[in-house]
Amino acid sequence: MHKYENWSREIKNLYDLKPDLIIYFTGSSIVELSRQNVDLSRRAVMYDMPGLSFREYLQVSGIYQSRIYSLEEVLNDHEEMAIELSSNIKPLQYFTSYLEHGYYPFFLESLPLFSVRLKQVVQLVLESDLASAEAGPVQKVSKIALLLQIIAESAPFTPNITKLAERSGLDRNTLLRYLHHLERAELTASL
């Protein structure tokens, strides 16, 4: 949907023409959806669908079924909850697996192909979403990919803009712009 030219304007016009019409739409480009959100801000409610929480991972994997606790319950009854949960499951036993492949549900399709699938999605974001955000040729995409690789190989990553610019062969302003694009595409996150 996000690749369809003027999609947000057409949805806006539909909302204006048919106020009783309920429209559901989806898109995979966070960068493009956030860019178009301005046109729809008074007419549509936008949701971001993050990856699986550890509780959701345990549930969809068939490991453990837990109810959802409210923040108030967690704050007030955390000791009882911990005792109850630890009598039913040893969560640390599954936590490494969650960190390795549990955030994205690709593991449900095929665990051996999880990294292949994840690489395909990252490549799609780089070549499609970020290329359109940068409105530039493929060499820019390869520079953004190199930057992402440098960051990924530097875990835990402590940003040093000067060293990062040197390693990636980018000037400071371009580097900062690319870092911004990577964060908007949710390939990186600043803390």
N, C-alpha and C positions, 0 to 999 in steps of 0.2 A: 504494500500500500504506500509506504513512504517514498517509493521510486516513481510513483504516478505523479506527474507534474500538476501542481496546484491542488493537490488532494485536500489540504486543509481548508482552502477557500471553498471548494465544492461541498465539503461537509458543513462548513459554516453556513453556506447558502441553504443547504437542506434544513438545518436547524431553524433558520430564519423563516423559510417558506412553510415548513410543517412542524410547528412547535410541539405537537403531540407525538411526533415520530420518535421512537427510541432507536438510536444508532449505536452499534458496537463496532469498533474498529481496532485493529491491531497493527503493530509495526515492529520491526526488529532493530531499527537504527535509532539508538538513543540520541545520537547527535542530531539527526534530522527531526525526530519527534520533538525534542526540546526546542529546536529552532522554530518549528511550526506551532508550538504550544501557545504562543502569543495570540495568534489568530483565533484560537479556540478557547482561550482562558475563561471567558464568561459563559460558554455554552457546554463545555465538556469537562468531565472529571477524568484526569489522566492518572493512571496507576503504573508504577514501576514494579515489575515482578522480579524480585531478587532470587538468588539461588536458594537451595534448601538449607534450613536450619539443622542443627545436629538432631533435634527431636524429630523433625520431618524425615531426615535421612534414616534414622532408626525405624521409623514407621513404614516408609515406602520400601525399605529393604526387608521388611518382615521380621526385624530383630526384636523390636519392642514397641508396644502400643501405649502411648501415654496421653492423658488428657492435656488440654492447654490450660496453663495456670495464669491467673491474672497477676499483674504487677503487685497488687495489694497482697495476694496470697503468698507470693514469693518473698516479699518483705516481712510479712508477719509470721508465716508458717514454714520458713525455709528449713528449719531443723527437722521437723516432722516429715517434710517432703523428701529431704535427703535420706532419712532413714528408710522411708517407704521405697524410694527409687533404688537405693543400694541393696535392698533385700530382694529386688526383682531383677536387677541388671547390674553388671559391672561396666559402667559407661566408658572408662578409659580403655578397655579392651577393644572398643570400636572406634575410638577417637582418631587414631592415626589413619585408619581407612577413610574416615570422613574427610580428614584434611587432604588426603591424596586424591580422592575421587568422588567425594560425597556432595559437594556444593552444587554441581551441575548434574542433573538426572541422566546424563548420557550413559552412566554405568548400568542403568536398567536395560538399555538396548544391547550392550555388549561390554563387559568389563575389560576384556583384552583390547578392544578397540577404543577405549575411553580417550587415551591421549591423542589418537588419530583424529577423533571427532572434535576434541577440544582445539587442536591445532587448526582444523578446518574452520571452526567458528572464529578463532582469532584472525586467521587469514582473511576471512570474509569481512570482518570488521575493519581490518587494515585496508584492504583493497577497495571496498565499497563505501563504507561509512566515512572513514577518515579521508579517503581520497576525495570524496565529494565535499567534505568540510574544508579541505585544503585547496580544493579546486585546482589540483595540479597533476603533473605527469607522474608516471610510475616511479621515477627515481625518488620522488618525495616519499612515496609509500615505503620504498626500501629503506630510506633513512629513518622513518618512524619505526619500522620493524626492527632495525638495528638498535635503535634507542630502547625499545621494549626488551630486546634480548639482553642488552647491557644491564638494564634494571633488574631483570629476572635472574641473571647470573650473579648479581651483587647482593643477594639476600643474606642477612638483613640489610636492607637498603637505607643508607643515610645519604641524602642528596648533597652533593657538592657540585654546584652548577658549573664551576670552572673545569673540574676534572671530567664531568659528564660531557661537556661541550667538546673538550679535547678528544676524548675517546670516541665520540660519535661523529666528529668532524663537522659539527654544527656551530654556527655563531650563537651567542647568548640569547638574542631575541627569538631566533628560530627555535632553539631548544626549549625555551619557556612556552612558546606557542604549541609545540609538539607535545610537551608535557601536559598542557591544558587539554589538548585534544584527546590524549590517552586517558586522562581522568574523566572527561565528559563521556567517553565511550565505555567507561567502567572497566578498562583494562588495567588501570592502576588506581590506587586510592591514597589520598593524603591523610595523614593523621595529625 
